[in-house]
Amino acid sequence: MDLNVLVIDDSGLMRKMILRALRQSEVSVGSTLEAANGEEGLRALQANEPDLILCDWNMPVMDGLEFVRRSQGCEVPVIMLTTESTSDRKARAINAGAKGYVTKPFTPEKLGEAIRAVMSGNTPSGAR
């Protein structure tokens, strides 16, 4: 099954890097959507049917943690992609509803591993 993925990050360059890593991760990808902050991400989520969301933490307008909190009513899993690597930050993201957590920078293999784990209902190694 091809995954339709929503990528939320305030940096256009980072969104491109995430999409490139996604294509190189050996995950079967269908369509991709992009949003520059959590508010745009919520609108994209309401207007489309993504299977997975990859979301940055630190963004203007609405950060990733607030996006995760506000999107809890939907069943689409969210993986946080962020430079924040403290165990407190990871716990906050998971407690807010994120299903995975991958620290930037990451390899396509690491991203693919996290996606496969989340989509199969397991805790990815990136969420440790």
Secondary structure as a PSIPRED ss2 file (coil, helix, strand):
# PSIPRED VFORMAT (PSIPRED V4.0)

   1 M C   1.000  0.000  0.000
   2 D C   1.000  0.000  0.000
   3 L E   0.000  0.000  1.000
   4 N E   0.000  0.000  1.000
   5 V E   0.000  0.000  1.000
   6 L E   0.000  0.000  1.000
   7 V E   0.000  0.000  1.000
   8 I E   0.000  0.000  1.000
   9 D C   1.000  0.000  0.000
  10 D C   1.000  0.000  0.000
  11 S C   1.000  0.000  0.000
  12 G H   0.000  1.000  0.000
  13 L H   0.000  1.000  0.000
  14 M H   0.000  1.000  0.000
  15 R H   0.000  1.000  0.000
  16 K H   0.000  1.000  0.000
  17 M H   0.000  1.000  0.000
  18 I H   0.000  1.000  0.000
  19 L H   0.000  1.000  0.000
  20 R H   0.000  1.000  0.000
  21 A H   0.000  1.000  0.000
  22 L H   0.000  1.000  0.000
  23 R H   0.000  1.000  0.000
  24 Q H   0.000  1.000  0.000
  25 S C   1.000  0.000  0.000
  26 E C   1.000  0.000  0.000
  27 V C   1.000  0.000  0.000
  28 S C   1.000  0.000  0.000
  29 V E   0.000  0.000  1.000
  30 G E   0.000  0.000  1.000
  31 S E   0.000  0.000  1.000
  32 T E   0.000  0.000  1.000
  33 L E   0.000  0.000  1.000
  34 E E   0.000  0.000  1.000
  35 A E   0.000  0.000  1.000
  36 A C   1.000  0.000  0.000
  37 N C   1.000  0.000  0.000
  38 G H   0.000  1.000  0.000
  39 E H   0.000  1.000  0.000
  40 E H   0.000  1.000  0.000
  41 G H   0.000  1.000  0.000
  42 L H   0.000  1.000  0.000
  43 R H   0.000  1.000  0.000
  44 A H   0.000  1.000  0.000
  45 L H   0.000  1.000  0.000
  46 Q H   0.000  1.000  0.000
  47 A H   0.000  1.000  0.000
  48 N C   1.000  0.000  0.000
  49 E C   1.000  0.000  0.000
  50 P C   1.000  0.000  0.000
  51 D C   1.000  0.000  0.000
  52 L E   0.000  0.000  1.000
  53 I E   0.000  0.000  1.000
  54 L E   0.000  0.000  1.000
  55 C E   0.000  0.000  1.000
  56 D C   1.000  0.000  0.000
  57 W C   1.000  0.000  0.000
  58 N C   1.000  0.000  0.000
  59 M C   1.000  0.000  0.000
  60 P C   1.000  0.000  0.000
  61 V C   1.000  0.000  0.000
  62 M C   1.000  0.000  0.000
  63 D C   1.000  0.000  0.000
  64 G H   0.000  1.000  0.000
  65 L H   0.000  1.000  0.000
  66 E H   0.000  1.000  0.000
  67 F H   0.000  1.000  0.000
  68 V H   0.000  1.000  0.000
  69 R H   0.000  1.000  0.000
  70 R H   0.000  1.000  0.000
  71 S C   1.000  0.000  0.000
  72 Q C   1.000  0.000  0.000
  73 G C   1.000  0.000  0.000
  74 C C   1.000  0.000  0.000
  75 E C   1.000  0.000  0.000
  76 V C   1.000  0.000  0.000
  77 P C   1.000  0.000  0.000
  78 V E   0.000  0.000  1.000
  79 I E   0.000  0.000  1.000
  80 M E   0.000  0.000  1.000
  81 L E   0.000  0.000  1.000
  82 T E   0.000  0.000  1.000
  83 T C   1.000  0.000  0.000
  84 E C   1.000  0.000  0.000
  85 S C   1.000  0.000  0.000
  86 T C   1.000  0.000  0.000
  87 S H   0.000  1.000  0.000
  88 D H   0.000  1.000  0.000
  89 R H   0.000  1.000  0.000
  90 K H   0.000  1.000  0.000
  91 A H   0.000  1.000  0.000
  92 R H   0.000  1.000  0.000
  93 A H   0.000  1.000  0.000
  94 I H   0.000  1.000  0.000
  95 N H   0.000  1.000  0.000
  96 A H   0.000  1.000  0.000
  97 G C   1.000  0.000  0.000
  98 A C   1.000  0.000  0.000
  99 K C   1.000  0.000  0.000
 100 G E   0.000  0.000  1.000
 101 Y E   0.000  0.000  1.000
 102 V E   0.000  0.000  1.000
 103 T E   0.000  0.000  1.000
 104 K C   1.000  0.000  0.000
 105 P C   1.000  0.000  0.000
 106 F C   1.000  0.000  0.000
 107 T C   1.000  0.000  0.000
 108 P H   0.000  1.000  0.000
 109 E H   0.000  1.000  0.000
 110 K H   0.000  1.000  0.000
 111 L H   0.000  1.000  0.000
 112 G H   0.000  1.000  0.000
 113 E H   0.000  1.000  0.000
 114 A H   0.000  1.000  0.000
 115 I H   0.000  1.000  0.000
 116 R H   0.000  1.000  0.000
 117 A H   0.000  1.000  0.000
 118 V H   0.000  1.000  0.000
 119 M H   0.000  1.000  0.000
 120 S C   1.000  0.000  0.000
 121 G C   1.000  0.000  0.000
 122 N C   1.000  0.000  0.000
 123 T C   1.000  0.000  0.000
 124 P C   1.000  0.000  0.000
 125 S H   0.000  1.000  0.000
 126 G H   0.000  1.000  0.000
 127 A H   0.000  1.000  0.000
 128 R C   1.000  0.000  0.000
